[in-house]
Amino acid sequence: MVFSSITFIFYFLPIFLLTYIFVDKKYKNYVILIFSIFFYSWGAPKFVFILLASTYLDFYLVKWMHNSSNISRKNKLLALSIFLNLGLLAFFKYANFFIDNVNAVLYKFGIETVEWTEIVLPIGISFYTFQTLTYSIDVYRKVHEPLKKVSDYILYIMMFPQLIAGPIVRFNLIADQIVDRKETYHERLVGFYRFSIGLAKKVLIANVMGEKADAIMSMDFTHIDSTIAWIGVLAYTFQIYFDFSGYSDMAIGIGRMIGFKFPENFDNPYISKSISEFWRRWHITLGSWMKDYLYIPLGGNKVKSKSRLYFNLWFVFLVSGLWHGAAWNFVIWGIYHGFFLIIERLFLLKILKKLGNTFSIIWTFFISVLGWVIFRIEDFQSAIIYYKKLFSFEFSKLDFHNNRIFFAVFIIAALFSFFIVIPGGKKIQDIIFFSDYNKKLLMIMFFVSIILFLISVGSITTTGFNPFIYFRF
């Protein structure tokens, strides 16, 4: 069940909100929990029992760890908690990948391959794992006290707005909100505005871009020219941004409707002036998680050796790529970004600063677009052919007449992607997303949100194309 589906918009969400609003405060967390379990069961009815059992066990492991005064026992319980959570991720997400690669090597040497039953990937397993890890590690580090009720912990892990595709909500950021939060009609209205904006980004922009990207990416790449190749990768570039940021907006909006303030997940990544800045703006909660729970424990910027520093950067982005999917193209994509982070530290940042902001933005956007080719095309040989077509300089005339809707939406996508570069753009964005909303602005946003909501719903009902990219991860 995706947020942009008719089932969610007209059945699940209204029933949930009505139940939540009118139930007594002491039962509100139970309402969220029950609906969250149902929401997850809709898409993964078998895995939900494993998720509930592992979450229940993890709660008590962390509780015993916190209450123990024995350092050795604490360390062992933390290790067991981490092993439990990473073990689930490794088994469900990476076992098929590991066996397939082992079998490929065995086959090459004429050795009998391993028989293996393909494991179905549970939705949202990567997001689930990272949140359970933050709980264990934050409690161990004494960043925050553990939750007292197991139901509150399961709620933190399984809360449906952010369980499937984030944002990755760290325990210490939301712990106090789980046990005590203020809810107002003002917040619910603001949450609805944010949800409507996210829905429009997903349905009206990402879906249109995605339909064109899928059509081109399904072609025989040997028969396309540079025009088609660039349209395909640029369509995917805007699809993945508006798809994922739109979903994050919807998650943040639903959270505000029920009193939670989830962290922002995107900050205009395509206006970045370096790949380093791109990763501070793209999937912010993943980047900050990798920094605090992997990069800094490896030594971060404090390592004495520059080679060790560069290895740490490269390793973190290799893991980041693998986090996105159990396939070599994701690993290569992570290494690709890690490579540019390293050369930026070596010399490229100084050059980009001298060349100015405009050139730096164009350069960084160009590098990120080329990276999406690897991300989108799983077969490496096909990706190489696609790169060759991008730079074959065999251009054909654009067919604007038969692609009017696509090109109109493409222009809108480009405009919004670079909107804050325009004079006054950042001020307008801040008013829409981060304003306190006085009465006049509340009324304006109400009508804008209603219009966006109705147009989006109309689009959903008239097209069968409504995928969500990050369900894979």
Backbone torsions as a table, in degrees:
resi	resn	phi	psi	omega
1	MET	NA	110.1	179.1
2	VAL	-94.3	156.0	-178.0
3	PHE	-61.9	-26.3	-176.2
4	SER	-94.9	21.9	178.3
5	SER	-101.0	154.7	178.4
6	ILE	-61.9	-38.9	179.5
7	THR	-57.9	-44.7	-179.0
8	PHE	-71.5	-46.3	-172.2
9	ILE	-69.5	-39.8	-173.2
10	PHE	-103.6	-11.2	-179.0
11	TYR	-121.3	-65.3	-173.4
12	PHE	-61.8	-55.5	-174.0
13	LEU	-62.9	-46.9	179.3
14	PRO	-62.5	-42.0	-179.9
15	ILE	-65.0	-41.7	178.7
16	PHE	-62.0	-49.9	-176.1
17	LEU	-63.9	-41.0	178.8
18	LEU	-64.0	-42.9	177.8
19	THR	-63.4	-45.2	-176.6
20	TYR	-65.3	-43.2	-175.9
21	ILE	-66.2	-40.2	-172.5
22	PHE	-92.7	-8.2	179.1
23	VAL	-81.2	155.3	178.9
24	ASP	-62.3	148.9	-174.7
25	LYS	-55.2	-37.8	-176.0
26	LYS	-70.0	-11.7	179.6
27	TYR	-106.2	-3.2	-173.5
28	LYS	-60.6	-43.6	179.9
29	ASN	-62.5	-35.2	178.5
30	TYR	-67.9	-35.2	177.3
31	VAL	-63.3	-47.3	178.8
32	ILE	-60.0	-42.8	-177.2
33	LEU	-64.2	-46.1	-179.4
34	ILE	-62.8	-45.9	179.3
35	PHE	-67.1	-33.4	179.1
36	SER	-67.4	-41.5	177.8
37	ILE	-63.6	-41.5	177.3
38	PHE	-64.2	-43.1	-179.6
39	PHE	-58.9	-47.5	-179.0
40	TYR	-69.6	-37.5	179.7
41	SER	-62.4	-29.6	179.2
42	TRP	-58.8	-39.0	-177.4
43	GLY	-99.6	-24.3	-178.3
44	ALA	-142.2	69.1	-174.8
45	PRO	-62.6	-27.6	-179.5
46	LYS	-83.8	-41.5	-175.4
47	PHE	-73.2	-21.9	-175.9
48	VAL	-58.3	-33.2	-179.7
49	PHE	-70.4	-37.8	176.5
50	ILE	-66.0	-43.2	179.4
51	LEU	-61.0	-45.7	179.8
52	LEU	-63.5	-44.3	-178.3
53	ALA	-64.8	-45.0	-178.7
54	SER	-68.0	-36.3	178.2
55	THR	-66.8	-41.9	178.1
56	TYR	-60.8	-46.4	179.3
57	LEU	-64.9	-41.9	-178.3
58	ASP	-63.2	-36.1	178.2
59	PHE	-57.2	-46.2	-177.4
60	TYR	-75.5	-31.3	174.6
61	LEU	-61.1	-45.0	-179.6
62	VAL	-69.6	-37.2	177.9
63	LYS	-62.5	-45.5	178.5
64	TRP	-64.5	-38.7	178.0
65	MET	-61.4	-46.7	-177.6
66	HIS	-64.0	-38.5	-176.1
67	ASN	-81.6	-13.6	-177.8
68	SER	-77.8	139.0	177.0
69	SER	-98.8	-3.8	-179.1
70	ASN	-91.3	116.9	-175.8
71	ILE	-60.4	-43.0	-179.5
72	SER	-61.8	-42.6	179.2
73	ARG	-65.4	-40.4	177.2
74	LYS	-57.8	-47.5	-177.9
75	ASN	-63.0	-39.9	-180.0
76	LYS	-67.1	-40.2	179.6
77	LEU	-68.7	-38.1	175.6
78	LEU	-62.6	-45.5	179.4
79	ALA	-60.6	-39.2	179.3
80	LEU	-66.4	-41.4	178.2
81	SER	-62.9	-45.6	179.3
82	ILE	-64.5	-42.5	179.2
83	PHE	-61.4	-41.8	178.9
84	LEU	-59.7	-48.3	-175.2
85	ASN	-73.8	-43.8	177.5
86	LEU	-69.6	-30.4	177.7
87	GLY	-63.3	-42.9	176.6
88	LEU	-61.3	-44.8	179.6
89	LEU	-62.6	-46.1	-178.5
90	ALA	-61.7	-43.5	-177.2
91	PHE	-67.7	-52.2	-173.1
92	PHE	-76.8	-31.5	-174.4
93	LYS	-99.7	-32.6	-170.3
94	TYR	-116.1	-7.1	-179.0
95	ALA	-62.7	-45.8	178.5
96	ASN	-58.8	-44.3	-179.9
97	PHE	-61.0	-44.7	-179.5
98	PHE	-63.9	-48.6	-178.0
99	ILE	-64.7	-40.7	179.2
100	ASP	-60.1	-40.7	-179.5
101	ASN	-73.8	-36.5	175.1
102	VAL	-62.6	-45.2	179.9
103	ASN	-63.6	-35.3	178.6
104	ALA	-63.6	-40.2	178.2
105	VAL	-68.9	-43.8	179.5
106	LEU	-61.2	-42.6	-179.4
107	TYR	-63.5	-38.7	-179.1
108	LYS	-62.2	-34.4	-179.1
109	PHE	-96.1	10.3	176.3
110	GLY	73.0	22.4	179.6
111	ILE	-97.9	145.7	-178.8
112	GLU	-61.5	132.2	-176.6
113	THR	-78.5	163.8	-178.6
114	VAL	-84.8	129.8	175.8
115	GLU	-77.1	135.5	-172.1
116	TRP	-152.4	134.0	175.0
117	THR	-90.1	122.5	-178.2
118	GLU	-57.9	133.9	179.8
119	ILE	-95.5	132.6	178.6
120	VAL	-76.1	132.5	-179.4
121	LEU	-78.7	116.9	177.0
122	PRO	-68.0	141.2	-179.3
123	ILE	-68.1	139.7	174.3
124	GLY	72.8	13.3	-174.9
125	ILE	-61.8	-35.4	-178.8
126	SER	-68.5	-42.3	178.8
127	PHE	-66.6	-41.8	177.6
128	TYR	-57.6	-47.5	-176.4
129	THR	-63.7	-43.9	-177.5
130	PHE	-65.6	-33.4	179.3
131	GLN	-73.7	-37.6	176.7
132	THR	-64.9	-36.3	179.0
133	LEU	-66.5	-39.2	179.7
134	THR	-63.7	-36.2	179.2
135	TYR	-63.1	-51.8	-178.4
136	SER	-59.6	-48.6	-174.3
137	ILE	-71.7	-40.8	179.2
138	ASP	-63.6	-39.9	177.6
139	VAL	-67.8	-42.3	178.9
140	TYR	-61.5	-41.3	-179.8
141	ARG	-78.0	-2.8	-178.6
142	LYS	63.0	31.9	174.6
143	VAL	-70.9	-35.2	178.7
144	HIS	-154.6	150.1	175.5
145	GLU	-66.1	148.5	177.0
146	PRO	-70.5	159.9	176.8
147	LEU	-69.8	149.0	-176.4
148	LYS	-86.1	-28.3	-176.1
149	LYS	-109.8	134.0	179.1
150	VAL	-62.8	-32.5	179.4
151	SER	-65.4	-34.4	177.4
152	ASP	-68.4	-35.7	178.3
153	TYR	-68.3	-44.1	177.9
154	ILE	-62.1	-36.5	176.4
155	LEU	-61.9	-46.0	178.8
156	TYR	-57.0	-43.8	-177.1
157	ILE	-74.9	-39.2	-169.8
158	MET	-102.9	3.4	-177.0
159	MET	-53.2	117.1	-166.5
160	PHE	-61.3	-30.8	-179.1
161	PRO	-58.8	-34.5	-174.7
162	GLN	-121.1	3.0	-177.3
163	LEU	-66.2	-43.9	-170.7
164	ILE	-76.2	-38.7	-173.7
165	ALA	-148.2	28.4	175.3
166	GLY	77.6	-171.6	6.5
167	PRO	-58.8	155.1	174.0
168	ILE	-73.8	110.7	-174.5
169	VAL	-98.8	112.7	179.5
170	ARG	-67.9	147.2	-176.4
171	PHE	-59.8	-45.8	-175.6
172	ASN	-65.7	-20.1	179.3
173	LEU	-81.2	-21.1	-171.8
174	ILE	-123.8	-7.3	-174.9
175	ALA	-54.9	-47.9	-178.2
176	ASP	-67.4	-31.8	179.3
177	GLN	-69.6	-29.0	-179.6
178	ILE	-65.3	-41.1	-176.1
179	VAL	-91.0	-21.4	-178.9
180	ASP	-159.3	116.9	179.3
181	ARG	-145.6	153.5	180.0
182	LYS	-100.6	136.1	179.4
183	GLU	-123.5	130.7	178.2
184	THR	-132.1	159.9	177.0
185	TYR	-66.5	-29.9	175.8
186	HIS	-60.5	-46.4	179.8
187	GLU	-63.9	-37.6	179.6
188	ARG	-66.5	-38.5	177.1
189	LEU	-64.9	-46.4	179.1
190	VAL	-60.8	-39.8	177.2
191	GLY	-62.6	-39.9	177.7
192	PHE	-64.8	-40.1	177.7
193	TYR	-59.7	-47.4	-177.7
194	ARG	-64.3	-40.2	178.2
195	PHE	-62.3	-44.0	-178.3
196	SER	-65.2	-39.4	177.2
197	ILE	-64.1	-44.2	178.8
198	GLY	-63.9	-40.6	178.3
199	LEU	-62.0	-42.0	179.2
200	ALA	-65.9	-41.6	177.4
201	LYS	-59.6	-42.5	-178.0
202	LYS	-70.0	-50.9	-170.5
203	VAL	-82.5	-45.9	-172.4
204	LEU	-84.7	-22.6	-180.0
205	ILE	-113.2	-59.3	-174.5
206	ALA	-60.3	-42.2	-178.5
207	ASN	-65.3	-39.5	178.6
208	VAL	-66.0	-44.7	177.4
209	MET	-63.7	-41.3	-177.2
210	GLY	-66.1	-37.1	-179.8
211	GLU	-64.0	-41.2	177.9
212	LYS	-69.4	-42.9	179.9
213	ALA	-60.9	-44.1	-179.7
214	ASP	-63.8	-39.2	-180.0
215	ALA	-62.6	-42.3	-178.8
216	ILE	-74.8	-41.2	-177.9
217	MET	-69.5	-15.2	177.9
218	SER	-91.0	-3.9	179.3
219	MET	-75.3	166.1	169.4
220	ASP	-77.4	111.7	-172.8
221	PHE	-64.1	-21.4	178.8
222	THR	-70.3	-15.4	-176.6
223	HIS	-107.9	10.4	178.4
224	ILE	-105.7	161.6	177.0
225	ASP	-110.5	-175.4	-176.5
226	SER	-64.3	-36.3	179.6
227	THR	-60.0	-50.8	-179.6
228	ILE	-64.4	-40.7	-178.6
229	ALA	-62.6	-44.7	-179.4
230	TRP	-69.6	-38.0	176.4
231	ILE	-61.4	-42.1	-178.8
232	GLY	-62.5	-48.4	-176.5
233	VAL	-74.0	-33.7	176.8
234	LEU	-69.7	-37.9	175.6
235	ALA	-60.9	-42.6	178.6
236	TYR	-67.7	-36.6	178.2
237	THR	-57.6	-44.0	179.3
238	PHE	-79.0	-32.8	178.1
239	GLN	-60.1	-52.1	-173.9
240	ILE	-65.7	-33.3	177.8
241	TYR	-69.5	-52.0	-177.0
242	PHE	-73.4	-27.3	176.0
243	ASP	-66.1	-52.7	-174.4
244	PHE	-76.7	-42.6	178.8
245	SER	-68.2	-33.8	176.1
246	GLY	-64.3	-42.3	178.2
247	TYR	-65.5	-39.1	176.9
248	SER	-63.1	-40.7	176.6
249	ASP	-60.7	-42.4	179.1
250	MET	-64.6	-40.9	178.6
251	ALA	-63.8	-44.7	178.6
252	ILE	-63.1	-39.8	179.4
253	GLY	-64.5	-45.7	178.5
254	ILE	-63.3	-40.3	177.9
255	GLY	-58.1	-44.0	-179.9
256	ARG	-66.7	-31.7	177.6
257	MET	-61.7	-26.7	-178.1
258	ILE	-114.8	18.9	170.7
259	GLY	93.7	2.8	-179.5
260	PHE	-99.3	144.1	175.6
261	LYS	-116.3	99.1	179.0
262	PHE	-81.6	152.1	179.7
263	PRO	-69.7	152.0	175.5
264	GLU	-66.2	148.4	-176.0
265	ASN	-117.3	-15.7	179.8
266	PHE	-141.0	146.7	178.8
267	ASP	-144.1	69.9	176.2
268	ASN	49.0	60.5	-174.2
269	PRO	-62.4	-27.6	-175.5
270	TYR	-78.6	-0.3	174.0
271	ILE	-101.6	11.1	-179.7
272	SER	-64.4	148.1	-179.2
273	LYS	-102.4	5.1	176.2
274	SER	-163.9	163.1	176.5
275	ILE	-67.7	-32.8	175.6
276	SER	-58.9	-45.2	178.9
277	GLU	-68.8	-36.5	178.1
278	PHE	-54.6	-43.3	-177.9
279	TRP	-78.9	-8.1	169.2
280	ARG	-87.1	-14.0	-177.7
281	ARG	-110.8	-22.9	-177.3
282	TRP	-98.2	130.3	178.3
283	HIS	43.9	60.7	-171.3
284	ILE	-56.4	-40.6	-176.5
285	THR	-68.7	-30.9	175.3
286	LEU	-71.2	-45.4	-179.4
287	GLY	-60.1	-44.6	-179.6
288	SER	-69.5	-32.7	176.6
289	TRP	-64.2	-48.6	-180.0
290	MET	-60.4	-37.6	-179.7
291	LYS	-66.0	-49.6	-172.5
292	ASP	-82.1	-27.5	-175.4
293	TYR	-109.0	-5.1	178.5
294	LEU	-133.1	-55.4	-174.8
295	TYR	-64.5	-49.3	-179.4
296	ILE	-66.1	-43.8	175.2
297	PRO	-59.7	-27.4	176.5
298	LEU	-76.0	-9.6	-179.7
299	GLY	125.2	-20.7	177.5
300	GLY	55.5	-138.5	-179.8
301	ASN	-84.1	-3.8	-173.7
302	LYS	-89.3	-2.7	179.0
303	VAL	-65.5	146.9	-176.2
304	LYS	-76.4	-35.0	-176.6
305	SER	-89.9	131.1	177.0
306	LYS	-66.4	-35.0	178.2
307	SER	-63.3	-37.4	177.4
308	ARG	-67.8	-38.7	177.5
309	LEU	-60.5	-46.1	-179.4
310	TYR	-67.9	-35.8	176.0
311	PHE	-63.5	-42.4	179.3
312	ASN	-59.7	-45.2	177.9
313	LEU	-60.8	-48.4	-179.2
314	TRP	-61.5	-43.5	-178.2
315	PHE	-65.4	-43.3	180.0
316	VAL	-60.0	-41.1	-178.7
317	PHE	-78.7	-25.9	170.5
318	LEU	-62.6	-46.1	177.9
319	VAL	-63.8	-40.1	178.5
320	SER	-60.6	-42.1	177.4
321	GLY	-63.9	-44.5	-179.8
322	LEU	-66.2	-32.2	177.0
323	TRP	-58.7	-35.4	-177.4
324	HIS	-71.2	-25.7	-179.6
325	GLY	-179.5	150.2	-180.0
326	ALA	-87.4	72.7	179.1
327	ALA	-157.5	152.3	-175.4
328	TRP	-65.7	-28.3	-179.7
329	ASN	-64.5	-33.3	177.6
330	PHE	-71.1	-37.4	176.6
331	VAL	-62.3	-46.0	179.6
332	ILE	-63.3	-40.1	178.2
333	TRP	-61.0	-42.2	177.5
334	GLY	-64.2	-42.8	178.0
335	ILE	-64.3	-38.5	178.7
336	TYR	-57.8	-49.1	179.4
337	HIS	-68.7	-37.8	177.1
338	GLY	-60.8	-37.5	178.3
339	PHE	-60.5	-45.7	-178.5
340	PHE	-70.4	-31.7	175.0
341	LEU	-63.0	-40.2	-179.2
342	ILE	-68.0	-47.3	-177.8
343	ILE	-70.2	-24.4	173.6
344	GLU	-65.5	-41.9	178.5
345	ARG	-68.5	-32.8	-179.0
346	LEU	-71.0	-49.2	-175.1
347	PHE	-158.7	-24.1	-167.6
348	LEU	-68.2	-34.7	-179.7
349	LEU	-60.2	-39.7	179.4
350	LYS	-63.3	-40.6	179.9
351	ILE	-66.6	-44.6	-178.5
352	LEU	-62.6	-38.0	179.0
353	LYS	-64.3	-38.2	178.6
354	LYS	-68.5	-33.3	-177.0
355	LEU	-80.9	-11.1	174.4
356	GLY	95.9	166.2	-174.5
357	ASN	-65.3	-43.2	-176.1
358	THR	-61.0	-49.8	178.8
359	PHE	-61.5	-41.8	-177.7
360	SER	-62.5	-40.3	178.3
361	ILE	-65.6	-45.7	179.8
362	ILE	-62.3	-44.0	-179.5
363	TRP	-61.6	-47.5	-177.3
364	THR	-66.2	-39.6	177.2
365	PHE	-63.3	-42.2	179.2
366	PHE	-60.4	-45.3	-179.8
367	ILE	-65.1	-41.4	-179.8
368	SER	-68.1	-37.2	177.6
369	VAL	-62.6	-46.1	178.6
370	LEU	-62.0	-34.7	177.7
371	GLY	-64.8	-33.5	-179.3
372	TRP	-66.1	-22.0	176.3
373	VAL	-61.4	-47.7	179.1
374	ILE	-64.0	-40.9	-177.9
375	PHE	-63.6	-39.3	-173.5
376	ARG	-84.2	-36.5	-174.6
377	ILE	-101.7	110.8	-173.2
378	GLU	-71.4	-37.3	-179.0
379	ASP	-77.9	122.0	-173.9
380	PHE	-64.3	-41.2	-179.7
381	GLN	-63.8	-38.3	177.2
382	SER	-65.8	-37.8	178.2
383	ALA	-63.8	-40.2	178.2
384	ILE	-61.5	-43.9	177.9
385	ILE	-60.9	-41.3	-179.1
386	TYR	-63.8	-43.3	177.3
387	TYR	-59.4	-41.9	179.0
388	LYS	-61.4	-38.9	179.4
389	LYS	-68.5	-34.6	178.0
390	LEU	-60.1	-35.9	-174.8
391	PHE	-113.6	22.5	175.1
392	SER	-80.8	-16.3	178.9
393	PHE	57.4	35.6	173.9
394	GLU	-104.8	93.3	-172.9
395	PHE	-101.4	144.0	175.9
396	SER	-117.3	165.9	-178.7
397	LYS	-72.4	136.1	179.2
398	LEU	-71.1	135.6	179.1
399	ASP	-95.5	81.6	-178.2
400	PHE	-68.8	-34.1	-173.7
401	HIS	-62.0	-46.1	-177.1
402	ASN	-89.0	0.2	179.7
403	ASN	-131.0	36.6	-174.9
404	ARG	-59.2	-46.5	-177.1
405	ILE	-63.8	-45.2	-178.6
406	PHE	-59.3	-48.9	-176.2
407	PHE	-68.5	-32.5	176.1
408	ALA	-64.6	-46.0	179.1
409	VAL	-68.3	-35.1	177.6
410	PHE	-59.2	-43.7	179.0
411	ILE	-64.3	-42.1	178.1
412	ILE	-62.8	-42.8	179.4
413	ALA	-61.5	-44.1	179.0
414	ALA	-65.0	-40.5	179.9
415	LEU	-61.1	-49.0	-179.0
416	PHE	-69.4	-30.9	179.5
417	SER	-65.8	-32.3	-177.7
418	PHE	-115.1	21.2	-170.9
419	PHE	-60.8	-40.6	-173.6
420	ILE	-76.5	-7.2	173.5
421	VAL	-74.4	-28.8	179.0
422	ILE	-67.8	138.1	178.3
423	PRO	-53.2	126.6	-179.2
424	GLY	85.8	-7.5	-176.8
425	GLY	-64.1	-43.3	-178.9
426	LYS	-65.7	-38.0	179.5
427	LYS	-62.8	-43.1	178.6
428	ILE	-64.3	-42.5	179.6
429	GLN	-62.3	-44.1	-179.6
430	ASP	-62.6	-36.8	178.2
431	ILE	-65.1	-43.4	-177.2
432	ILE	-69.4	-44.1	-171.9
433	PHE	-96.3	-31.6	-169.9
434	PHE	-125.6	10.8	-179.7
435	SER	-75.0	157.6	174.2
436	ASP	-77.1	-10.2	176.3
437	TYR	59.2	91.7	170.9
438	ASN	-75.0	177.5	-173.9
439	LYS	-59.4	-41.7	-178.8
440	LYS	-63.6	-46.0	-179.1
441	LEU	-68.0	-33.8	177.3
442	LEU	-60.3	-42.8	-179.2
443	MET	-67.6	-42.6	179.5
444	ILE	-62.1	-48.1	-178.8
445	MET	-66.1	-30.8	179.1
446	PHE	-63.5	-47.8	-178.9
447	PHE	-68.5	-39.5	177.6
448	VAL	-62.6	-43.4	-178.2
449	SER	-66.4	-40.3	178.3
450	ILE	-62.3	-43.9	179.5
451	ILE	-62.6	-48.0	178.8
452	LEU	-60.4	-41.6	-178.9
453	PHE	-63.2	-46.6	-177.9
454	LEU	-67.0	-42.5	178.4
455	ILE	-63.7	-41.3	179.6
456	SER	-63.3	-45.4	178.9
457	VAL	-62.5	-41.2	177.7
458	GLY	-60.7	-39.2	178.8
459	SER	-66.8	-40.4	179.7
460	ILE	-61.7	-41.5	-176.3
461	THR	-74.0	-17.1	-176.8
462	THR	-104.9	-0.6	178.9
463	THR	-137.7	146.9	178.7
464	GLY	-95.1	1.0	-177.9
465	PHE	-94.2	106.5	-177.5
466	ASN	-152.7	58.6	-178.5
467	PRO	-79.4	170.1	170.9
468	PHE	-136.6	113.3	-171.1
469	ILE	-58.9	-46.2	-169.4
470	TYR	-79.2	1.1	170.1
471	PHE	-62.6	-23.4	-179.9
472	ARG	-68.9	-20.6	-167.6
473	PHE	-105.5	NA	NA
